[in-house]
Amino acid sequence: MKTLEAFCRVTRRVGLVMLMAGLPLSPLLAQGTPALKAVQVAASAWYVEGLSALGSTANQNFISNAAFVVTPAGVVVIDALGSPALAERLLQEIRKLTPQPVTHVIVTHYHADHIYGLQAFRKQGARIIAHRSALEYLNSETARQRLETSRTELAPWVDAQTVLVSADEWIDGDKTLSVGGTSFVIRHVGPSHTPEDLVVYLPKEKVLFAGDLVFRNRIPFVGQADSGRWIQALDVLLTFDATTIVPGHGPLSSEARRDMQQTRDYLVYLRTTMGEAARNLEPFEDAYQAADWSRFEKLPLFRVANRMNAYNTYLLMEHEAK
């Protein structure tokens, strides 16, 4: 396990460096300020849905989902969006619905599109909860370089005043948070998409906030993932009695098994094709060209993410074969 976790840390650095070096942060959807409107998913829960695009100045890095739950004692937010400006807009949506303050922010994982808004919530006095495994990345040169790049590529929404925000509470495993009589079941399901992956379950209303374990209607970002554990984590998600799933990217899901299947099928195909190539010592370029990507090539972000996903899976499968 320690060896695998070390490999995940290495591929995380490699994947993010490749992202910065090889993928320009340009929008894939229409230019203009993106709409950000809270959509109700249960009696006390709402979410906002990010664009199926790469982060850009045009979309303010609004490329991931965030959610919030209103209780009699305050509001609990799940993920903080990709810029301070977006977080402020999310706070405005919350204030339309309740005068209650945001008391907690639960971070599903420390990817830029989920954390650059944290400082806006910290300023309001919210307590930030995340898994301790994120500390290594948060304190890494990779995180610092990514922020520096974003200050240029995402200006003015990410700028010199944008900072990396540490959690107030680093948890080491599962936790149940109670706010205003509402229970939030926080489950650690990493290392999978990242070492620190958390999902949040609202048993009272049977809502599961799945973070980036679930991507809907787009290609997942798999660059730094432990894809084998990710597949296992999807099986864990199916054990929750959830009628609604809020994914990290894409629209709501009301059919868990069906809507997780796309992510699962993609991961399985990556591991099958790249694993066979790695075991046979076949060069990556040959394996990539020989693979049949027709099931996935029409999904948003296929062209910008698939090759990187395949390459990092090839490296992972080389490691697993040793």
C-alpha positions as CSV (number, residue, x, y, z in Angstrom):
1,M,0.0,0.0,0.0
2,K,2.8,2.4,0.9
3,T,4.5,1.8,-2.5
4,L,1.2,2.4,-4.3
5,E,0.5,5.6,-2.4
6,A,4.0,6.8,-3.2
7,F,3.4,6.1,-6.9
8,C,0.1,8.0,-6.7
9,R,2.0,11.0,-5.3
10,V,4.5,10.8,-8.1
11,T,1.9,10.5,-10.8
12,R,0.0,13.4,-9.3
13,R,3.0,15.7,-9.8
14,V,3.6,14.3,-13.3
15,G,-0.1,14.7,-14.3
16,L,-0.3,18.3,-13.1
17,V,2.9,19.3,-14.8
18,M,1.7,17.7,-18.0
19,L,-1.6,19.6,-17.6
20,M,0.3,22.9,-17.2
21,A,2.7,22.2,-20.0
22,G,0.6,20.5,-22.6
23,L,-3.0,21.8,-22.2
24,P,-3.6,25.5,-22.6
25,L,-6.4,26.8,-20.3
26,S,-8.8,27.8,-23.0
27,P,-12.6,27.6,-22.9
28,L,-14.5,24.9,-24.8
29,L,-17.9,26.6,-24.6
30,A,-19.2,29.9,-25.6
31,Q,-17.4,33.0,-24.3
32,G,-19.0,35.2,-21.7
33,T,-19.6,35.2,-18.0
34,P,-21.0,31.7,-17.0
35,A,-24.3,31.5,-15.3
36,L,-24.1,30.3,-11.7
37,K,-27.5,29.5,-10.2
38,A,-28.3,27.2,-7.3
39,V,-30.5,24.3,-8.2
40,Q,-32.5,22.5,-5.4
41,V,-31.8,18.8,-5.2
42,A,-33.6,18.0,-1.9
43,A,-35.5,19.7,0.8
44,S,-32.4,21.3,2.3
45,A,-29.7,20.8,-0.4
46,W,-28.7,22.8,-3.5
47,Y,-25.9,22.6,-6.1
48,V,-24.3,24.7,-8.9
49,E,-23.1,22.9,-12.0
50,G,-19.9,23.9,-13.7
51,L,-19.1,23.9,-17.4
52,S,-17.7,21.0,-19.3
53,A,-14.6,22.9,-20.3
54,L,-11.1,23.7,-19.2
55,G,-10.7,26.6,-16.9
56,S,-10.3,30.0,-18.6
57,T,-10.6,33.7,-18.0
58,A,-13.9,33.6,-19.9
59,N,-15.5,31.1,-17.5
60,Q,-13.7,32.2,-14.3
61,N,-12.6,28.6,-13.8
62,F,-16.2,27.5,-13.3
63,I,-15.6,23.9,-14.4
64,S,-16.7,21.9,-11.3
65,N,-19.7,21.5,-9.2
66,A,-20.3,22.7,-5.6
67,A,-23.2,22.1,-3.2
68,F,-24.6,23.4,0.0
69,V,-27.0,22.2,2.7
70,V,-29.1,24.6,4.8
71,T,-29.7,23.7,8.4
72,P,-31.3,25.6,11.4
73,A,-27.7,26.3,12.7
74,G,-25.9,27.2,9.6
75,V,-25.0,26.2,6.1
76,V,-22.6,23.4,5.1
77,V,-20.8,23.8,1.7
78,I,-19.3,20.9,-0.2
79,D,-16.3,22.2,-2.3
80,A,-15.5,25.9,-2.9
81,L,-15.2,26.3,-6.8
82,G,-12.3,27.4,-8.9
83,S,-11.8,31.1,-8.0
84,P,-12.6,33.5,-5.1
85,A,-15.0,35.4,-7.4
86,L,-17.0,32.2,-8.0
87,A,-17.1,31.5,-4.3
88,E,-18.5,35.0,-3.7
89,R,-21.2,34.3,-6.3
90,L,-22.0,31.0,-4.6
91,L,-22.3,32.9,-1.3
92,Q,-24.7,35.3,-3.0
93,E,-26.8,32.3,-4.0
94,I,-26.8,31.0,-0.5
95,R,-27.9,34.4,0.9
96,K,-30.9,34.4,-1.4
97,L,-32.1,31.3,0.4
98,T,-31.1,31.8,4.0
99,P,-29.6,34.4,6.4
100,Q,-27.7,31.6,8.1
101,P,-23.9,31.8,7.9
102,V,-21.7,29.2,6.3
103,T,-20.3,27.3,9.2
104,H,-18.4,24.5,7.4
105,V,-16.8,23.7,4.1
106,I,-16.1,20.1,3.3
107,V,-13.4,19.7,0.6
108,T,-13.8,16.5,-1.4
109,H,-10.2,16.9,-2.7
110,Y,-7.5,19.5,-3.3
111,H,-7.8,20.1,-7.1
112,A,-7.6,23.8,-8.1
113,D,-11.1,23.9,-9.5
114,H,-12.5,22.8,-6.1
115,I,-10.3,24.9,-3.8
116,Y,-9.3,28.3,-5.2
117,G,-12.6,29.7,-3.7
118,L,-11.8,28.6,-0.2
119,Q,-10.4,31.9,1.0
120,A,-13.8,33.6,0.5
121,F,-15.4,31.1,2.9
122,R,-12.5,31.4,5.4
123,K,-13.1,35.2,5.4
124,Q,-16.7,34.5,6.4
125,G,-15.5,32.4,9.3
126,A,-16.3,28.9,7.9
127,R,-14.5,25.9,9.3
128,I,-12.8,23.9,6.5
129,I,-12.6,20.1,6.7
130,A,-10.5,17.9,4.5
131,H,-8.6,14.7,4.6
132,R,-5.0,14.8,5.8
133,S,-3.6,13.1,2.7
134,A,-4.0,16.4,0.9
135,L,-1.3,18.0,3.0
136,E,1.5,16.7,0.9
137,Y,0.1,18.2,-2.3
138,L,-0.9,21.4,-0.6
139,N,2.7,22.0,0.6
140,S,4.3,20.9,-2.6
141,E,6.1,22.8,-5.3
142,T,3.6,21.4,-7.8
143,A,0.7,23.2,-6.0
144,R,2.8,26.4,-5.8
145,Q,3.6,26.3,-9.6
146,R,0.0,25.5,-10.5
147,L,-1.2,28.6,-8.6
148,E,1.5,30.7,-10.3
149,T,0.4,29.5,-13.7
150,S,-3.3,30.1,-12.8
151,R,-2.6,33.6,-11.7
152,T,-1.6,34.3,-15.3
153,E,-3.9,32.0,-17.2
154,L,-7.0,32.8,-15.1
155,A,-6.4,36.5,-14.4
156,P,-8.1,38.5,-13.1
157,W,-10.2,35.8,-11.3
158,V,-7.1,34.1,-9.9
159,D,-4.4,36.6,-9.1
160,A,-1.7,37.6,-6.6
161,Q,-4.3,37.8,-3.8
162,T,-5.4,34.2,-4.4
163,V,-3.8,31.9,-1.9
164,L,-3.8,28.2,-1.1
165,V,-5.9,27.6,2.0
166,S,-5.3,24.9,4.5
167,A,-8.0,23.1,6.3
168,D,-8.9,23.9,9.9
169,E,-9.6,20.2,10.6
170,W,-7.6,17.5,8.9
171,I,-9.4,14.2,9.3
172,D,-7.7,10.8,9.0
173,G,-10.7,8.7,8.1
174,D,-14.4,8.7,8.2
175,K,-16.3,11.3,10.2
176,T,-19.9,12.2,11.0
177,L,-20.6,16.0,11.3
178,S,-23.8,17.2,12.9
179,V,-25.0,20.7,12.2
180,G,-28.4,21.9,13.3
181,G,-29.7,18.4,13.7
182,T,-28.5,17.4,10.2
183,S,-26.0,14.5,10.0
184,F,-23.3,14.6,7.3
185,V,-21.6,11.2,6.8
186,I,-18.1,11.9,5.5
187,R,-16.4,8.9,4.0
188,H,-12.7,8.6,2.9
189,V,-12.6,6.7,-0.4
190,G,-9.0,7.5,-1.4
191,P,-6.5,6.9,-2.8
192,S,-8.6,6.8,-5.9
193,H,-9.1,10.0,-8.0
194,T,-6.8,11.6,-5.4
195,P,-5.3,10.2,-2.2
196,E,-7.6,12.5,-0.1
197,D,-10.9,11.8,-1.8
198,L,-13.9,12.3,0.5
199,V,-17.6,11.8,-0.3
200,V,-20.4,13.2,1.8
201,Y,-23.8,11.5,2.4
202,L,-26.9,13.2,3.7
203,P,-28.9,10.2,5.1
204,K,-31.9,12.4,6.0
205,E,-32.5,13.2,2.4
206,K,-30.6,10.3,0.7
207,V,-28.3,12.6,-1.2
208,L,-24.7,11.6,-2.0
209,F,-22.1,14.3,-2.8
210,A,-19.6,12.2,-4.8
211,G,-16.9,14.7,-5.6
212,D,-14.7,13.7,-8.6
213,L,-15.4,10.0,-8.1
214,V,-18.2,10.6,-10.6
215,F,-17.9,12.6,-13.8
216,R,-21.1,12.8,-15.9
217,N,-21.3,13.6,-19.6
218,R,-17.6,14.2,-20.0
219,I,-14.2,12.5,-19.9
220,P,-12.8,12.2,-16.4
221,F,-9.5,13.7,-15.5
222,V,-7.5,10.6,-14.6
223,G,-3.9,11.9,-14.7
224,Q,-2.9,11.4,-11.1
225,A,-5.5,8.7,-10.1
226,D,-5.1,5.2,-8.7
227,S,-7.6,3.9,-11.2
228,G,-7.9,0.5,-9.7
229,R,-8.9,1.9,-6.3
230,W,-11.2,4.4,-8.1
231,I,-13.1,1.5,-9.6
232,Q,-13.4,-0.1,-6.1
233,A,-14.5,3.3,-4.7
234,L,-17.4,3.4,-7.2
235,D,-18.6,0.1,-5.8
236,V,-18.5,1.7,-2.3
237,L,-20.6,4.5,-3.5
238,L,-23.2,2.1,-4.6
239,T,-23.6,0.8,-1.0
240,F,-25.1,4.2,0.0
241,D,-28.9,4.4,0.0
242,A,-28.8,7.5,-2.3
243,T,-31.7,8.6,-4.5
244,T,-29.7,11.6,-5.8
245,I,-26.0,11.9,-6.6
246,V,-24.3,15.2,-7.0
247,P,-21.2,14.5,-9.1
248,G,-18.0,16.6,-9.1
249,H,-18.6,17.4,-12.7
250,G,-21.8,17.3,-14.8
251,P,-25.5,17.1,-14.1
252,L,-27.3,15.4,-11.2
253,S,-27.9,11.6,-11.2
254,S,-30.9,9.8,-10.0
255,E,-29.8,6.4,-11.3
256,A,-26.6,5.6,-9.5
257,R,-25.5,2.4,-11.1
258,R,-26.3,3.5,-14.6
259,D,-24.7,6.9,-14.3
260,M,-21.5,5.7,-12.6
261,Q,-21.1,3.1,-15.3
262,Q,-19.7,5.6,-17.8
263,T,-16.9,6.6,-15.5
264,R,-16.3,2.9,-14.5
265,D,-16.3,1.7,-18.2
266,Y,-13.8,4.3,-19.2
267,L,-11.4,3.5,-16.3
268,V,-11.7,-0.3,-17.0
269,Y,-10.9,0.3,-20.7
270,L,-7.9,2.4,-19.9
271,R,-6.5,-0.2,-17.5
272,T,-7.3,-3.1,-19.9
273,T,-5.7,-1.5,-23.0
274,M,-2.8,0.2,-21.4
275,G,-2.2,-2.7,-19.0
276,E,-1.9,-5.2,-21.8
277,A,0.6,-2.9,-23.6
278,A,2.7,-2.4,-20.5
279,R,2.9,-6.1,-19.8
280,N,3.9,-6.8,-23.4
281,L,6.5,-4.0,-23.3
282,E,4.6,-2.4,-26.2
283,P,5.5,1.3,-26.7
284,F,2.8,3.7,-25.5
285,E,2.4,5.4,-28.9
286,D,1.7,2.1,-30.6
287,A,-0.8,1.1,-27.9
288,Y,-2.6,4.4,-28.0
289,Q,-3.0,4.3,-31.7
290,A,-4.2,0.7,-31.7
291,A,-6.9,1.3,-29.0
292,D,-10.5,1.8,-30.1
293,W,-11.7,5.0,-28.5
294,S,-14.9,5.2,-30.4
295,R,-17.1,4.7,-27.3
296,F,-15.7,7.8,-25.6
297,E,-14.4,10.1,-28.3
298,K,-17.6,12.1,-28.6
299,L,-17.7,13.1,-25.0
300,P,-16.6,16.6,-24.0
301,L,-12.9,17.0,-23.2
302,F,-11.9,13.8,-24.9
303,R,-9.4,15.4,-27.2
304,V,-7.7,17.4,-24.5
305,A,-7.7,14.8,-21.7
306,N,-7.8,11.3,-23.2
307,R,-4.1,11.1,-24.3
308,M,-2.9,12.3,-20.9
309,N,-5.2,9.9,-19.1
310,A,-4.0,7.0,-21.2
311,Y,-0.3,7.8,-20.7
312,N,-0.5,8.1,-17.0
313,T,-2.5,4.8,-16.9
314,Y,0.2,3.2,-19.0
315,L,2.8,4.4,-16.4
316,L,0.6,3.1,-13.5
317,M,0.2,-0.3,-15.2
318,E,3.9,-0.5,-15.8
319,H,4.4,0.1,-12.0
320,E,1.7,-2.5,-11.1
321,A,3.3,-5.1,-13.3
322,K,6.6,-4.9,-11.5
